[in-house]
Amino acid sequence: MLKKQSNMLRSITFFLLLCTTACLPPTQEIDLEFPYDAGMTLYGFWSLDRPYELFVGNSLRTAEAGELTYLPNAEVLLYGNGEQVDSLRFDKGRYVSTTASVLLPEVEYEVRVTHPDFPPASATLTFPSPTVPSTQLVNTVSQNEEEITFTAESWLLTEDYLLGFYPYDTEDSIITLAEPLDSLFIGFGLRNPFQRGGDLSTEFTLGKTIELVPPLVPEFTVVELSALEFVAYRLNDITRAYQEYTNTIRGPLPGSNELPLVDLTSPGNVEGGYGLVTYYEEVRQKVSF
């Protein structure tokens, strides 16, 4: 499901706080807990019944400068209830599944990663059984040759779901040149259906074409659409906590002389390393024109 570019996760700003500490006044003292030990960074954002993949990268320590980059020569094994079910292969910056099997609910999965230059790292997760109230996400209010207006189902709001969409061109292919809806998981690639200030309780209107502009494409291009695929997704508690954590360590803008005194302990679930391997629940509805 996730369509990641080869460099999509190189710019993850996992330790941007390292840059902001240089802006502290000379008389201010602060004791921060940073990862002095080298360790791999793992990122996975998985869903039931979908292909899965994992980002495996280096770690940034206080003595290092640079960016979080992928490690191409790691061994990545996936276990389900203690038995190996897959050996992921490296492909364009991430490790992807090599079997036709999909992730199932109520199975304890463990991903184990080894690399010659880093200590072993692992993470476990278990998908709950799906509890989706409905497969209906949106309703069409009106449409013409240029645009279509929708309302979202009320259960999305009461059940705490978020909503995005994928645009399809006339060849029924997803247009992947999009700003991500979720900045934590860059490869998600969903477009936000709402104008600024809009939410699930309001009507929203989408055009039947999409404008692509440089540098995404060589020149200004108008693409005619054939369909919109809406995706409602819900994050679990550890993912929400991790989002709050990353928002916190991104901290004040460069040049600020104030640094909030907060608990910077990472809520990630990676043993022996850094990052997060987690899941989300999703529902899809495709609306063709």
N, C-alpha and C positions, 0 to 999 in steps of 0.2 A: 504494500500500500504506500509505503513511504518512498518518495522519489528524491534521493539525495544526489547532489552534485558531488564531484570528487573532492572539491574543496569546501563543502558546505559546512563542516564542523571545525575547520582549522581555526576559525576566528572566535570560537567559544570563549567568552571572557570570564573564565572560571575564577581567575585571581586578579581582577582589575583593582582590587583594593591595594595591591602592591604599588600601583602608580599613585594612588591618592595619598598614601601615607607621607610621601615626600612634601606634601603641601602643609603639613602640621607646623604650627608655630614652634620655635626652638625650645620654648619653656614648657611645652606640653608633653607629658609622658603618658604612654599608653602601652599596655601589655597585650599583644595580640598573639593568637595561636596560629602559626603558619605551618604548612607541611614541609618541614626541613628534610624529611627522608624522601628519597626518590620512590616513586610508585606510579603504576599505570593509572590512567584515567579511562573509565568505561562509561559509555552512554548508550542506553537502549530505551526505546519508547515503543512498546509492543501492544498488539491487540489480538483478540481471539480470531481464529480463522483467517489470518493474514500472514503473508511472508514476513519474516523477522530479520533484523540485521543489528549489528553492534558496532559502535565506534570504539576503537582501542587507540589511545594516544599516550603521549609522554606526560610528565608532570612538570609544572613550573614551580621551582623553589625560589626562596628569597635571593639566592646567589645567582640566579639565572635570569637571562633576558630573552625575549622572543615570544613565540606564540605556541599554542597547543597544537601539535601536529600528530598525524596518525602514525602508527607503527605497523609496517607491512609484514613483518616476519614473526607474528605471534601465533601461538596455537590456541584456538578458541573451541572449547568443547561444551556442549549443552547436555545436561542430564535432566531426566524426568523421573521423579520418585526414586532417585538413586541409580538409574540405568542410563547409559549414554544413548542419546537419541539423534545427535547430529554433531558434525565437525564442520564448523563454519569456514568458508574460504574467503580470502581477501579479494576484493573487487572494487577498484576505483575509490579508495579511501575508507572503505568500511568492510566489515565481515558479514557475509550474507549466508542464508541457509542453503544447504546443499541437498536437502531431501524434500519430498513432496508433502511431508507431514506438516500440520499446522498446530498451533498452540491450543491446548484444551483447558477447560475449567477444572478446578479442584485437583490440579496436578502441581506438586512442588517442583519448580524448575530451578536449576542451579547452573549458572554459566561460570566455567573455570578457564582462566586465561593465564598462560605462561609465556615468558619472553626471556631471551638470554641476558638482557641488560637490566631487567627489573624483577622485583620479588613477585611471586604469584598473586593474582587477585581473583576475587570471586564475588558473586552476588546471587541471591535467591529471591524468587517471587512466586506467588500463587494467584492465579486468576479466580475470582469468585464466579459463581454461576450467573449468567446474564439475568437481569431483572428489568428489561426494557418494557415500559408500559405500552408502547405502540411503535409501529414502523412508519407512521405518518408524521412527518416533520413540519411540512409547510402546506399551505393552501393557496391556490391562485385566486386573487381577488379580481384582477382585470389584466388585459394585455392588448397591445396593438403591434404594428409591424416593427416598432423600434424598442419597446420595453415591456416588462411584465412586473406586476405588483403582487407581493405575497404577504401573508400573515403567518407567523410561527405558531405551532401548537402550544397551548398553555402548559402542558406537562414538561416541556423543556425547561421552563423557568422554575416550576415547583420542584423538579428533580435535579436542578442545578447542572444542567447541560449547557455547553457552549455550542455555537453554530458557525459553520463556515461552508464554503462551497468550492467545487472544482468546475471550471468552465470547459466545455467540450467544443472543438471546432467541427466543421462540416464533415470531416472524415472520422468523426467519433473518437477523437484522441484528446486527452487532457492537455490543456495549455499549461505548461509547467513554469513559464516565465511569470512568477507571481511573488509578491511580498508575502512572507509567512504571517499567518494569523497568530501563531504562538512563537514568540521570540526565543523561548528556552529550547525548543526542539525545532531547529531551523529547517530540517527536512520535511516537516509537516506540510508546508507549502499551500495551506488553505488560504483563500481570499476571504476578507471580511465583508459580509453582505450589507453592513449598516453604515450609514453616514455618521459623521461625528455627532455624538449625543444620542444616537438611536440605540434601541435595545430590543429584546425579544418581545416586548409588549406592544411594539408599534409596527405599523405596516412598513415595508421596505420595497423599493423598486430597483430592478436591475435591468441593464440594457441587454439587447440581443446581439451586441457586438462588443468587442474589447479593443481598446487602443493600446498598442505596444510602442514604446518610445525608446530611443537610444539612452543608455548603452545596452539595454536588454536586447535590442535588435539593431541592425545596421542603420535603418531609417524608419521613420514614422510609418506604422502599419495598422490598419484596421482589420480585425479578424472577425468574421461572421461566426456566430455560435449556433450550435444545433441543440444543445442541452445544458442544463446545470445539474450537477450532482451535489446535493446538500449532505453534509456530514455533521451530525450532532455527536459531541464527545464529552465525556465526563472524566475528570482527573481524580485520582485517589488522594488520600490524605498526605502521604509522603511526597507525592509530586507537588502538591500545593505548598507544602512546607519548604521544599527545595526551591520553588519559584520565589518564595518570600526571601529565602536565604540569598539567592543570586541577585535579587533586586537590592538587598541590603549591602552586599559587598561591592556592588557597582558604585554605591556610595555617592557622596556629593560630587558635583561637577569639578573638574580640574581647576585649581586656583582657589578653591574654598578653604577657609581657615578653620572649618569645623568638621569634626568627624564624629558621628553618633557612637556612643558607647553602648554597644549591643553585643549579645552573645553570637559569636561567629562560628560556633561549632556546626559543622556541616551535617545536615540531616540525611545525607546520602546513605545508600545501603551496600556500598562496595567494601568488602573486607580485603585488607592488604593494599588498598589503593584509594582512588578518589572517583567521584562521579555518582551516577545514578542509573540503575536498570529497573525500569518500572513498566506499568501497563496503563492503558486507558480503555474505557468502554465507549463503543461507538455504534451509531445507527446511520444508515444511508438511505437516501431517497433521490432518485434521478427523475428530473422533470425535462421532457423533450418538447421542443417547440413544433 
